[in-house]
Amino acid sequence: MTTKQSSHNSHLIVDQYFVAAAIAILALGLLMVASASMVISERQFGAPFYYLFRQLAYVIMGVFLAFIVVRVEIAYWLRMGGILLLLGMFLLVMVLIPGIGHEANGSVRWIGFGFINLQVSEFIKLAVVIYMAGYLVRRHEEVCTRIRGFLKPMLILGIIAILLLKEPDFGALVVVGVTVLGMMYMGGVRVWQFIVLVILVVIAFAILAISSPYRMQRLTTFLNPWANAYNSGYQLTQSLIAFGHGGIFGVGLGGSIQKLFYLPEAHTDFLFAVLAEELGLIGVLITIALYVVLVGRALLIGKRAQLAGFAAAGFMAYGFAIWLAMQAAVNIGVTGGLFPTKGLTLPLMSYGGSSMMIDCIVIAILLRIDYEVRTGKFNLFMPELQPTPLKRSSRFN
């Protein structure tokens, strides 16, 4: 086993700003889930903190998993990339089998494991990023010089897209697609190929959107929700009312009117709307700033890894950063009326077990990358993952 000493060593073994942002988002999420779910918890279960206690249990399980994952070498994840991807695709098939997949709100996205329901689309995001990080280094020459270098990931993405659309989960497909494209660009794919690829993906997404009646309805509703304020535009109009009611300083924690059965999914997909109403523009800006810090430090962790010679870990960090940024931006944009309604949670904040535990695993892997780079303890015994030199390892170098 050989190691390389990072030029970015510090007396700190992890990025303190990254950790602080993650903890702050988790704490704020618990606070807002408690506030947004009290009324519906009381009506459904006779206990105002039912959803809060469940979310707290998810956070505890997520943190427990994070403590385990942070002790696992990044080289292990890179070796397991292909297996994780195959497992994720297998689960995407299994969830579509009647009797195995669990349906909710017209979509079949969950597989039950005892008292835990796994949302398979969350796992496939993790698997894709880990696999692509290894692929971009193993096939670096192909990615940079040959068309087949970026066609292979597109074939995999195509299979995943078909399976996700069967659920259906168009939102997860958009996140996975953008993440893969971003990682391919950072991996050094030729610009003209990347531009053609982006155009083809955009056209494909557009065709998928207009070919499905319910997706087309969401698209047209998003453009003018007030035209169907009591039908297809109801959820978005109630969210916009929450934003308007909050003003600059908000109505105060617990004071939301929209969570009183006006706004559906108030503690899940539209949690940010309740936050905007109760904490106002100030709370919105603080929350966005926390995500900017989280994503920005994740990108910095990736750059440090590449500068230290750990290219695969760098790509992995970039992929996670794109994923977190994309999902947070879409969720916030949806609640604010900037994007069509999509069933995407707000990372580390929205109610949900699968998303919370996977998000905690992502944070733990990023911390492990940062730790290995800062201490120079990253494992380079996998020569196929470390070609020397990486001619165009990242456009951020």
C-alpha positions in Angstrom: 0.0 0.0 0.0 1.4 3.4 -0.9 0.3 6.8 0.2 0.8 10.4 -1.1 1.1 13.3 1.3 -1.4 16.0 0.4 -0.2 19.6 0.0 -3.3 20.7 1.7 -2.7 19.2 5.1 -4.0 21.0 8.0 -4.3 20.6 11.8 -8.0 19.9 11.1 -8.8 16.5 9.7 -12.1 17.6 8.1 -13.5 20.7 6.6 -15.1 22.5 9.6 -17.3 24.8 7.4 -18.7 21.7 5.6 -19.5 20.0 8.9 -21.0 23.1 10.3 -23.3 23.7 7.3 -24.4 20.0 7.3 -25.3 20.1 11.0 -27.1 23.5 10.7 -29.2 22.2 7.8 -30.1 19.0 9.7 -31.1 21.0 12.8 -33.1 23.5 10.8 -34.8 20.6 9.0 -35.8 18.9 12.3 -37.2 22.2 13.5 -39.2 22.9 10.4 -40.5 19.3 10.1 -41.8 19.6 13.7 -43.5 22.9 12.9 -45.0 21.8 9.5 -46.3 18.4 10.7 -47.8 19.2 14.1 -51.4 19.8 12.9 -51.5 16.8 10.5 -49.9 14.6 13.1 -52.5 15.5 15.6 -55.3 14.8 13.2 -54.0 11.5 11.8 -52.5 10.0 14.9 -53.6 12.0 17.9 -50.0 12.9 18.6 -48.6 16.3 17.5 -45.0 15.1 17.3 -45.5 11.8 15.5 -43.7 12.8 12.3 -41.0 14.7 14.3 -40.2 11.5 16.3 -40.0 9.5 13.1 -37.8 12.1 11.4 -35.6 12.2 14.5 -35.3 8.4 14.3 -34.3 8.7 10.6 -31.7 11.3 11.5 -30.3 9.1 14.2 -30.1 6.1 11.8 -28.5 8.4 9.2 -25.9 9.7 11.6 -25.2 6.1 12.8 -24.7 5.0 9.2 -22.5 8.1 8.6 -20.2 7.1 11.5 -19.8 3.6 9.9 -19.3 4.9 6.4 -16.8 7.6 7.4 -14.5 4.8 8.5 -14.6 3.0 5.1 -11.7 3.8 2.7 -12.7 5.5 -0.5 -10.8 2.8 -2.5 -13.4 0.3 -1.2 -16.3 2.4 -2.7 -14.5 2.7 -6.0 -14.0 -1.1 -6.1 -17.7 -1.6 -5.4 -18.9 0.9 -7.9 -19.9 -1.6 -10.6 -21.6 -3.9 -8.0 -23.5 -1.0 -6.5 -24.7 0.1 -9.9 -25.9 -3.4 -10.8 -27.6 -3.7 -7.4 -29.3 -0.3 -8.0 -30.6 -1.4 -11.4 -31.7 -4.7 -10.0 -33.7 -2.9 -7.3 -35.2 -0.6 -10.0 -36.5 -3.7 -11.7 -37.7 -5.3 -8.5 -39.7 -2.2 -7.4 -41.8 -2.6 -10.6 -42.9 -6.1 -9.7 -46.4 -6.2 -8.2 -46.3 -7.3 -4.6 -42.7 -6.1 -4.1 -42.9 -2.4 -4.9 -45.0 -0.1 -2.7 -47.2 2.5 -4.3 -47.9 5.9 -3.0 -49.4 9.0 -4.7 -49.6 7.1 -8.0 -45.9 6.1 -8.1 -44.2 2.8 -7.2 -40.9 3.8 -5.8 -40.4 1.9 -2.5 -39.3 -1.5 -1.5 -40.0 -2.6 2.1 -37.2 -4.0 4.3 -38.8 -4.7 7.6 -39.9 -1.4 9.1 -37.9 0.6 6.6 -39.1 1.5 3.1 -36.2 2.1 0.7 -36.8 4.6 -2.1 -34.8 3.0 -4.8 -34.2 6.2 -6.8 -32.2 7.6 -3.8 -29.9 4.5 -3.9 -29.4 4.7 -7.6 -28.2 8.3 -7.4 -25.5 7.2 -4.9 -24.5 4.2 -7.1 -24.3 6.2 -10.3 -22.0 8.8 -8.7 -19.6 6.2 -7.3 -19.5 4.2 -10.5 -18.9 7.3 -12.7 -16.1 8.5 -10.5 -14.2 5.2 -11.1 -15.2 5.1 -14.8 -13.9 8.6 -15.5 -10.4 7.6 -14.3 -10.3 4.0 -15.7 -11.5 5.2 -19.1 -10.0 8.7 -19.0 -8.3 8.4 -22.4 -11.5 7.2 -24.1 -13.6 9.9 -22.4 -11.2 12.6 -23.6 -10.5 11.4 -27.2 -13.1 8.9 -28.4 -16.8 9.1 -28.8 -17.4 5.7 -27.3 -15.9 7.0 -24.0 -19.0 9.1 -23.3 -21.5 6.8 -25.1 -21.0 4.0 -22.6 -22.3 6.0 -19.6 -25.1 7.3 -21.8 -26.2 3.7 -22.5 -26.3 3.0 -18.8 -28.2 6.3 -18.2 -30.7 5.3 -20.9 -31.5 2.0 -19.1 -31.8 3.8 -15.7 -34.1 6.4 -17.4 -36.4 3.7 -18.8 -36.7 2.1 -15.3 -37.2 5.4 -13.5 -39.9 6.4 -16.0 -41.8 3.2 -15.3 -42.2 4.1 -11.6 -42.6 7.0 -12.7 -40.0 9.3 -11.1 -39.1 12.0 -13.6 -37.6 14.2 -10.9 -35.0 11.6 -10.0 -34.2 11.0 -13.6 -33.5 14.8 -14.1 -31.1 14.8 -11.1 -29.3 11.6 -12.2 -29.0 12.9 -15.8 -27.7 16.3 -14.8 -25.2 14.7 -12.4 -23.9 12.4 -15.0 -23.5 15.2 -17.6 -21.8 17.4 -15.0 -19.3 14.6 -14.1 -18.7 13.9 -17.8 -17.9 17.6 -18.4 -15.5 17.7 -15.4 -14.0 14.5 -16.6 -12.7 16.1 -19.7 -15.1 15.1 -22.5 -14.6 17.1 -25.6 -16.7 20.3 -25.6 -18.4 19.7 -28.9 -19.4 16.2 -27.8 -20.7 17.6 -24.5 -22.7 20.3 -26.3 -24.3 17.7 -28.6 -25.0 15.4 -25.7 -26.7 18.2 -23.7 -28.8 19.1 -26.7 -29.9 15.5 -27.1 -30.7 15.1 -23.4 -32.7 18.3 -23.4 -34.7 17.1 -26.5 -35.3 13.8 -24.8 -36.5 15.4 -21.6 -38.8 17.7 -23.7 -40.2 14.7 -25.6 -40.8 12.9 -22.3 -42.5 15.9 -20.8 -44.9 16.5 -23.7 -45.7 12.9 -24.4 -47.2 12.3 -21.0 -50.5 14.0 -20.2 -49.8 14.4 -16.5 -46.3 15.8 -17.1 -47.7 18.2 -19.7 -50.4 19.3 -17.2 -47.7 20.0 -14.6 -45.7 22.0 -17.1 -48.7 24.1 -18.2 -49.9 24.5 -14.6 -46.4 25.8 -13.6 -46.6 28.5 -16.2 -49.9 29.8 -14.9 -51.0 28.1 -11.7 -53.7 30.7 -11.0 -55.7 29.6 -14.0 -56.4 26.3 -12.2 -56.0 27.5 -8.6 -58.4 25.0 -7.2 -57.4 22.1 -9.4 -54.0 21.2 -10.9 -52.5 24.5 -9.7 -53.7 24.2 -6.1 -50.5 23.0 -4.6 -48.3 25.7 -6.2 -50.7 28.5 -5.5 -50.8 27.6 -1.8 -47.0 27.5 -1.8 -46.9 30.9 -3.4 -49.4 32.3 -0.9 -47.1 31.0 1.9 -44.1 32.9 0.4 -46.2 36.0 0.1 -47.6 35.7 3.6 -44.1 35.3 5.1 -42.8 38.7 3.9 -39.3 39.7 5.0 -39.3 38.5 8.6 -41.9 35.8 8.5 -44.9 35.2 10.7 -42.9 33.4 13.4 -42.0 29.8 14.1 -45.2 27.7 14.3 -47.4 30.6 12.9 -47.9 29.2 9.4 -51.4 29.3 8.1 -50.8 27.3 5.0 -49.7 24.2 6.9 -53.3 24.0 8.4 -54.4 21.6 5.6 -54.1 24.2 2.9 -50.7 23.2 1.6 -50.4 19.4 0.7 -47.1 17.7 1.5 -46.2 20.6 3.9 -43.6 18.5 5.8 -42.1 16.7 2.8 -41.7 18.2 -0.7 -43.1 21.7 0.2 -41.3 22.1 3.6 -39.4 25.1 2.2 -42.7 26.9 1.6 -43.6 26.6 5.3 -40.1 27.8 6.1 -40.6 30.8 3.9 -43.9 31.7 5.6 -42.6 31.3 9.2 -39.1 32.6 8.8 -39.6 35.0 5.9 -37.1 36.2 3.3 -34.4 36.2 6.0 -34.9 32.5 6.7 -35.0 31.8 3.0 -31.7 33.5 2.4 -30.0 31.9 5.4 -31.1 28.4 4.2 -29.9 29.0 0.7 -26.6 30.3 2.1 -26.2 27.1 4.1 -26.6 25.0 0.9 -24.2 27.3 -1.0 -21.6 26.7 1.8 -22.3 22.9 1.8 -22.0 22.5 -2.0 -19.1 25.0 -2.3 -17.1 23.1 0.3 -17.9 19.8 -1.4 -16.5 21.2 -4.6 -13.4 22.3 -2.8 -13.0 18.9 -1.3 -13.1 17.5 -4.8 -10.5 20.0 -6.0 -8.2 19.2 -3.1 -8.5 15.5 -3.9 -7.5 16.0 -7.5 -4.6 18.3 -6.7 -3.4 15.6 -4.3 -3.5 13.0 -7.1 -6.6 11.2 -5.9 -8.6 11.9 -9.1 -11.4 9.3 -8.6 -12.2 10.7 -5.2 -12.3 14.2 -6.7 -14.8 13.2 -9.4 -16.9 11.5 -6.7 -16.9 14.7 -4.6 -17.9 16.7 -7.7 -20.7 14.3 -8.4 -22.1 14.5 -4.9 -21.9 18.3 -5.0 -23.8 18.5 -8.3 -26.5 16.1 -6.9 -27.0 18.1 -3.7 -27.0 21.4 -5.6 -29.4 20.2 -8.2 -31.8 18.7 -5.8 -31.8 21.6 -3.5 -32.2 24.1 -6.3 -35.1 22.2 -7.9 -37.0 21.8 -4.6 -36.6 25.5 -3.7 -37.4 26.4 -7.3 -40.6 24.3 -7.3 -41.9 25.8 -4.1 -41.2 29.3 -5.4 -42.9 28.6 -8.7 -39.7 28.7 -10.8 -39.9 25.0 -11.9 -42.7 22.6 -12.6 -43.8 20.5 -9.6 -41.4 17.6 -9.0 -41.4 15.1 -6.1 -37.9 15.9 -4.9 -37.0 16.3 -1.3 -34.9 19.1 0.2 -31.6 17.4 1.1 -31.1 16.9 4.8 -34.3 18.7 5.6 -37.5 17.2 4.2 -39.3 14.4 6.0 -38.4 10.9 4.7 -36.2 8.0 5.7 -34.5 6.9 2.5 -33.5 10.4 1.5 -32.3 11.3 4.9 -30.1 8.2 5.3 -28.7 8.4 1.8 -27.9 12.1 2.3 -26.1 11.3 5.5 -24.1 8.6 3.7 -23.1 11.2 1.1 -22.0 13.6 3.7 -19.9 10.8 5.4 -18.2 9.9 2.1 -17.3 13.5 1.4 -15.9 13.8 4.9 -13.9 10.6 4.3 -12.5 12.0 1.1 -11.5 15.2 2.9 -9.9 13.2 5.7 -7.8 11.0 3.4 -6.6 14.0 1.4 -5.7 16.1 4.5 -3.9 13.2 6.2 -2.3 11.8 3.0 -3.8 8.4 3.8 -5.7 7.8 0.6 -5.1 4.4 -0.9 -3.5 4.2 -4.4 -3.1 0.4 -4.6 -5.6 0.4 -7.5 -3.4 1.4 -10.5 -6.4 1.2 -12.9 -8.0 4.1 -11.0 -4.8 6.2 -11.1 -3.5 6.6 -14.6 -0.5 9.0 -14.7 -0.8 11.7 -15.7 -4.5 12.6 -16.0 -4.2 14.9 -19.1 -7.5 16.7 -18.5 -8.7 15.4 -15.2 -10.9 18.3 -14.5 -11.9 21.6 -15.9 -11.7 23.0 -12.4 -7.9 22.4 -12.1 
